[in-house]
């Protein structure tokens, strides 16, 4: 009687998985309940294939890339994995803590019942166990917040810093090593890639950095071509990746590029976080078919998946159903309906299997006697009882038949204790040290070269954007018209006007560079973390290449700004003076940019970074020596912390040192407003320009102090920035 009900459940499952227009011709088709079937041996070992293997062969069955050799295959086993995340309600600042303390004291004074104190940690994974072997597609399903992504991140060696984890995670019977981690490809849900690179450039730069240094550039290029052909990306190879503000490849193509990024190294294990999210049914099916073919090449595929279609569900080998961090089902994906039929929840006619089990995991159950949450807890308890004697999950139908819902599982001759599981019995050689291979795919010098080239390509649209060009050049033209040849006279009035021009020129370029730099690392931090966790490059190589390639690019358009202003306003008309002026401007600009970079990298929050930068920049501006020339004694130390002060002093010395001036009226120590003689006679200024205009700087002093101050600040800030990035990216 029990067997007939199980067969009926399998018939319903098959019927619901077939499109409506094909059901009339497929009523006799049933899902096979045999979990494993032998196939042709590969590398001397027999691989497990599913009952749908013929379907794969009929759709092409082509082998993607080369098969993973036996000694590189990886079986993953995890046991009793538990994880705790900090309770965000308890992570408030000092004001929140004081408020909670006052509330408790008031409740005690009134005699009210105190509200329970929320725990500081929240348990998000509760004793999860399972395994996956080569040639197997292992899928984790469950509603949002069930712990799928957290478990996947833990297995992939990418545990979030705030997560506390316990449990055993073994790869080929041992803890994860650097060698094993390099065999794991991890595809994130949000497809982190540079928007301004083409598909080919994305894969090519990744190949140069990730593939072994023993391979030539030509061989790495051939690997890229093979991946592009295998994933069907030929038509979009020269299309930009794109993003929200830039048109690029489609969602399916973008996801395949992410997979291709990991396939370059021919990994033994591929982990994907909800790869079908946001894709239509056809595109999602194509992607899963690709993963199925990759699994047939000796790889273990571990993926989280949300609401797959019935056709897509049939491609899965092993299913783990999670509910609020608990395992509700683990075992053969084809036997899940028989399991829930045994628990009194048969699949309704015409309902998708995946939708049905997700409803069960959510507690969305129509039961007059029990609530949905009670049913959900019963399912979790039932599987917990089953797993105490069946550590490998549900692997055959007889285990379901002999299972007693009260918690006793009779061991039949064909029970799972003697059932073959690929993830447990596949003969894999123990992990051995890499054959002379090093941690990095490219040498340090090669990494710097490749990353520099990539940086230029990723920033080409931003650096040479029409908007930025119009902004800087437009303001330069306006300033040139306002101060048109005002600096060609050796009068105090002209010197006063030029001092205002120099301060404006310095302030505008520094403000622009500083605020633009705020967004550099917050925008790229996730990409940098992803690539660093994959072992693509050294942080030092990234930092040096980024600095070396960005400095010329960031100085190009500001140099045009300086060029236009200098010759239109009549500043000192010598080539050496122009070069000195330009060098002072670029040095000040890079110093201001470094301040913006270190604030952005330290805070990683746009609003907070803007607030800090605005406060700092205005303080430095006010103490820079233009607006307030006589600062109160107890605040004088502020100007020595201002890079604007040193930059302004340097520009003033370059422009006015060694020059003689005349007072022709309007300004000066004698406050002459109108020439008394009326014949246009000017009075020579016998005092220094500092005294004549009440300046904060003596223009005839050496520039060495100001140059050394700016160079020292630039060096210290750049070193500090590297240390901040090192701390932020430390795993």
Residue, then its C-alpha position, 0 to 999 in steps of 0.5 A: x500500500x505504501x509503495x503504491x502511494x509512493x509510485x503515485x507521488x512520482x507520477x504526479x511529480x513527473x506530470x507537473x514537470x511536463x509542459x501542458x501541451x506535451x502531457x497528452x503524449x507523456x502520461x506514461x513517463x515516470x521519474x526514475x527512482x534509481x538514484x545512480x546508474x553506471x556509465x562509461x568509466x572515466x580515468x579508471x573510475x565510474x561516474x554517476x549519471x542521472x536518469x536524464x542523461x539521455x536528455x543531455x545527450x540529445x541536447x548536445x551533450x558536448x563537453x565544456x573544456x577538458x575533464x578534471x583529472x582524477x587527482x584534481x577532483x574534490x569531494x566536499x563533506x560538511x557536518x554539523x555546521x552552525x553559524x551565528x550572526x550579530x543581532x543588528x538590534x543590539x549594534x546601536x551606538x552609545x545613544x541607543x544603549x543609553x535609551x535602552x538602559x533608561x527604558x529598563x529603569x523606568x519600567x522597574x520604577x513603575x513596576x511594569x514587566x520588563x521586556x526580554x533583552x534581545x540576544x546579542x547573536x542570532x543563530x542562522x544555521x543549525x547543525x547542517x550536514x551534507x556532501x557533494x562529489x564530482x559529477x554531481x549538481x547539488x542545489x540548496x533551496x529555501x525561502x529568503x533568510x533560510x541560510x542558503x547564501x551563508x552556508x554557500x559562503x562558508x563552504x567557499x571559504x568566504x565567511x563574512x567577518x561578523x559571522x561566527x561559525x562552528x562545524x566540520x567542512x572537509x575537502x577530500x577528507x581534510x580541512x580547506x587548504x590554499x591548494x584546495x581553495x584555488x580549485x574552487x570557483x565562486x560565482x556571486x549573485x550580483x555578478x561583480x565585473x567592471x562595467x567598462x570592459x568588454x566580455x573578451x577583455x574581462x576574461x582575458x585580464x582574468x586569464x593573465x592574472x589567474x592562469x599559471x605563469x608557465x602558460x604563455x600569453x598565447x596559451x592563455x588567449x586560447x583558453x579564453x577563446x575556448x571558454x567563450x566558445x563553450x559558453x556561447x559568448x561569441x556574439x557578444x565578445x566585443x560588447x561592454x559588460x555594462x551596468x545600470x547607467x551603461x548599456x551592455x550585455x543581457x542578464x543571461x550573458x552577464x551570468x555566463x561571463x561570471x561563470x566563464x571567469x571561474x572556468x578559466x582555471x578549470x576548477x574542481x568545484x564551482x559554487x554559485x549563489x542563485x545563478x538563475x535569479x533575474x533570468x527568464x525561464x529559457x535563459x535560466x534553463x540554458x545556464x543550468x544545462x551548461x552547469x550540468x555539462x560541467x558536472x559531467x566533466x568531473x566537477x562538483x557543482x554547488x548552487x543555491x537556487x530560488x523557485x526553479x521551473x519544473x524543467x530546471x528542477x529535473x537537472x538537479x541531482x541532490x537537493x537540500x531544503x532549508x527553513x530558518x537555518x534548519x534542514x527540512x530535506x536532504x537527499x536525492x532530488x527525485x525522491x523529495x515528493x515521496x518523502x513529503x508524501x510519507x509525512x502527509x503532504x502529497x503534491x497537488x495535481x498540476x503544481x510545480x515541485x519547487x513551488x510546493x516544497x518552498x511553500x512547505x518550507x515557508x509554513x504555507x500549509x492548509x491544515x485545519x488541525x495545525x498551524x503552518x509553523x507547527x507543520x514546518x517544525x514537524x517536518x524539521x523534526x522528522x528529518x532530524x530523526x531520519x538523519x540520525x541513522x541515515x547520514x547521507x540523506x534520502x538516497x532510495x525509496x525503501x528508506x522512505x517506506x521503512x521510515x516511521x514518523x514517530x522517529x524510528x527508522x527500520x534498516x532494510x537490506x537496501x537502506x542508505x547505510x549500504x547505498x552507494x553515494x558518489x560524494x562518499x565512495x568516489x575514489x579521490x587521491x588525497x590532496x598533494x602539494x602543487x607540482x611546483x606551482x606558486x600561489x600567484x598565477x603571474x609574477x609581481x611585475x606581470x601583475x603590475x603591468x596587467x593591472x595597470x593596463x586594466x585600470x586604464x581601460x576601466x577608467x577610460x570613460x570616466x577620466x575622459x568623459x565629456x562632462x568632466x572635460x566641459x566642466x574644467x575647460x569651461x571654468x578655465x575659460x570663464x576664469x581666463x575672461x574674468x582675469x584677462x591679462x590682469x597679471x601683466x602689470x607689476x602693481x599692487x592691485x594686479x598682485x592682489x587680483x592674482x593672489x585671488x586667482x591663484x587661490x581659486x585655481x588651487x581650491x577648485x582643482x583640490x576640491x574636485x580631486x578630493x571629492x572624486x577620490x571619495x568614491x573610488x574605493x567604496x565603489x571598487x571594494x567588493x570587486x577588490x575583495x572578490x578578486x583578492x579572495x580568488x588569489x588573482x593578485x597581491x594587494x601591493x601589485x594592485x596598489x602600485x599599478x592603480x597609483x601609477x596608472x591613475x596619476x597621469x590620467x588624473x593630471x591630464x585634464x587639470x593640466x589643460x585647466x592650468x594651461x588655459x588659465x596661466x596664459x590667458x590671465x597673464x601670469x609670469x611669462x617664462x617657461x620655467x615659471x610655468x613649469x614650476x606653477x604646473x608642478x605645484x598645482x599637480x603636487x597639491x592636487x595629488x595630495x588632496x586626492x590622497x586625503x579623499x582616497x584615505x577617507x573613502x577607504x576608511x569610512x566606506x560610507x558616502x554620506x559620512x565620508x562627504x561630511x568628514x571631507x567637507x568639514x576638513x576641507x573648509x577648515x583647511x581653506x579658512x586657514x590657508x592664508x587667503x580669507x584670514x591672514x591673521x589667525x588667533x595665536x591659539x589656532x595658528x597650529x591649524x594652518x600647518x596641518x593644511x595642505x592648502x596653506x602649503x600649496x598656496x604659499x608655493x604658488x605665491x612664491x613661484x609667481x611673485x618672488x624676486x619682483x618689484x612692485x609699484x603702488x598706482x592707487x587703490x591699494x598699498x601701504x599709503x592707501x592712495x586712492x587717486x594720484x595727487x599729481x594727476x599725471x599717472x605717476x606710480x610710487x615704488x613700493x619699498x617694503x616687501x609684498x607681504x607687508x604691502x598686501x598683509x599677506x600670510x607668506x613671504x614670497x621671497x623665501x625659499x620654496x623648499x619647505x613647502x615642497x617638502x611638506x607637500x611631498x611628505x604629506x603625499x608619501x605619508x598619506x599613500x602609505x597610510x592608504x595602503x595600510x587601510x586597504x590591507x586591513x580592510x581586505x584582510x580575511 
